[in-house]
Amino acid sequence: MQNMTRLTAFFVLIAFALTAAAASPEGIIRHPSPYPVKETVKRLTTNAQDKGLRIFTTVDHREGASSVELSLRPTTVVIFGNPKGGTPFMQCAQTIGIDLPLKMLAWRDEQGQTWLGYNDPAYIARRHNVADCAAVEPISKALAGLAQATVAAD
């Protein structure tokens, strides 16, 4: 009986791990937002500019889908950056340039929850075989702070 309980617990843990992996793709850090996508994007843009980051562009994927008569829940990418942060990252591996400038995605899921997500800088560094890159920590802290400020309830 005890072995059966352990086996059941093992399968519950496996199911939980698989569900968590499906809910959040590898390398993506996400935060729930109490705001609709449009307001989340507005807050993100304002917060990024206040922190000295340049907004390069905003891509409204829902609008793009609509232009070809397809539907998509609100899904918007904000592309931003600053050479002071990005250049040291690329000095570790120039191929990191494919992942820069940085970006954050705001989207509404099937249940109506808005999320703000971004690529984990540590994941990017591992992807480019420079896991020990010193630029990872300051970029990680900056992105976490930006995301937290954006989704913080007023």
Legacy VTK file of the C-alpha trace (Angstrom):
# vtk DataFile Version 3.0
C-alpha trace
ASCII
DATASET POLYDATA
POINTS 154 float
0.000 0.000 0.000
2.811 2.406 0.865
4.464 1.727 -2.507
1.167 2.516 -4.237
0.970 5.871 -2.404
4.517 6.723 -3.442
3.803 5.719 -7.014
0.669 7.864 -7.075
2.609 10.822 -5.659
5.307 10.292 -8.283
2.765 10.396 -11.126
1.103 13.489 -9.667
4.489 15.232 -9.617
5.187 14.197 -13.212
1.763 15.470 -14.315
2.358 18.752 -12.510
5.774 19.180 -14.153
4.362 18.485 -17.604
1.496 20.920 -17.040
3.876 23.649 -15.832
6.152 23.103 -18.829
3.205 23.362 -21.214
1.965 26.514 -19.500
5.296 28.344 -19.710
7.644 27.579 -22.593
11.295 27.020 -21.711
13.236 30.248 -21.371
10.192 32.483 -20.947
9.644 34.394 -17.724
6.082 35.563 -17.333
4.104 37.648 -14.888
0.314 37.913 -14.595
-0.929 41.425 -15.220
-4.036 42.875 -13.582
-4.475 45.141 -16.621
-5.808 44.494 -20.124
-3.155 43.968 -22.812
-3.434 47.522 -24.171
-2.936 49.036 -20.684
-0.099 46.603 -19.896
1.674 47.675 -23.103
1.130 51.353 -22.285
2.555 50.872 -18.777
5.498 48.861 -20.138
6.347 51.517 -22.706
6.183 54.318 -20.146
8.234 52.393 -17.572
10.861 51.410 -20.153
11.278 54.999 -21.335
11.455 56.219 -17.732
14.378 53.783 -17.227
16.234 55.212 -20.227
15.365 52.435 -22.640
14.609 53.215 -26.264
11.363 51.820 -27.690
12.149 50.637 -31.207
8.687 49.453 -32.138
5.503 47.831 -30.975
4.006 44.946 -32.944
0.288 44.295 -32.552
-0.087 40.694 -33.731
-3.858 40.828 -33.336
-3.985 43.717 -35.767
-1.822 41.759 -38.203
-4.093 38.734 -37.949
-7.121 40.922 -38.535
-5.524 42.365 -41.687
-5.682 38.883 -43.256
-9.134 38.144 -41.834
-7.905 35.867 -39.033
-8.670 36.200 -35.344
-6.223 36.312 -32.459
-6.620 37.289 -28.832
-4.743 40.496 -27.918
-1.018 39.796 -28.408
1.495 42.667 -28.540
5.297 42.727 -28.561
7.274 45.768 -27.404
10.852 45.851 -28.724
13.276 47.999 -26.744
16.846 48.299 -25.624
19.917 50.273 -24.675
23.453 49.720 -26.030
24.848 50.001 -22.489
23.167 46.685 -21.641
23.060 44.960 -25.008
26.648 45.533 -26.088
28.258 43.746 -23.107
25.868 40.843 -23.713
26.939 40.635 -27.366
30.600 40.919 -26.358
30.145 37.519 -24.701
28.880 36.091 -28.005
28.035 38.159 -31.060
25.342 35.663 -32.000
23.312 37.038 -29.078
22.548 39.871 -31.496
19.886 37.609 -33.030
18.017 37.835 -29.703
18.446 41.586 -29.329
16.994 44.124 -28.994
15.129 42.897 -25.976
11.398 42.419 -26.143
8.415 41.779 -23.952
5.148 40.195 -24.990
1.774 41.073 -23.511
-1.056 38.653 -24.263
-4.454 37.513 -23.061
-4.823 33.772 -22.582
-7.842 31.530 -23.129
-9.117 32.207 -19.603
-8.931 35.988 -20.056
-5.780 36.472 -17.952
-3.284 39.027 -19.251
0.400 38.069 -19.092
3.668 39.915 -19.589
6.548 37.695 -20.652
10.119 37.943 -21.849
13.090 35.792 -22.737
15.189 34.860 -19.714
18.670 36.380 -20.286
20.243 33.303 -18.634
18.431 31.123 -21.174
19.705 33.327 -24.007
23.256 33.059 -22.652
23.000 29.261 -22.429
21.602 29.154 -25.953
24.741 30.942 -27.168
27.109 28.849 -25.010
28.122 31.709 -22.705
26.257 30.798 -19.516
28.924 32.570 -17.453
28.461 35.942 -19.226
28.652 38.751 -16.649
26.002 40.767 -18.518
23.281 38.254 -17.638
22.760 39.338 -14.028
22.276 43.093 -14.614
20.022 42.493 -17.615
18.003 39.926 -15.636
17.552 42.369 -12.765
16.582 45.203 -15.110
13.990 43.094 -16.952
12.528 41.714 -13.724
12.243 45.224 -12.303
10.647 46.526 -15.487
8.127 43.677 -15.598
7.277 43.989 -11.904
6.777 47.761 -12.199
4.551 47.226 -15.219
2.230 44.674 -13.643
2.155 46.200 -10.154
-1.353 47.136 -9.069
-1.810 50.852 -8.491
LINES 1 155
154 0 1 2 3 4 5 6 7 8 9 10 11 12 13 14 15 16 17 18 19 20 21 22 23 24 25 26 27 28 29 30 31 32 33 34 35 36 37 38 39 40 41 42 43 44 45 46 47 48 49 50 51 52 53 54 55 56 57 58 59 60 61 62 63 64 65 66 67 68 69 70 71 72 73 74 75 76 77 78 79 80 81 82 83 84 85 86 87 88 89 90 91 92 93 94 95 96 97 98 99 100 101 102 103 104 105 106 107 108 109 110 111 112 113 114 115 116 117 118 119 120 121 122 123 124 125 126 127 128 129 130 131 132 133 134 135 136 137 138 139 140 141 142 143 144 145 146 147 148 149 150 151 152 153
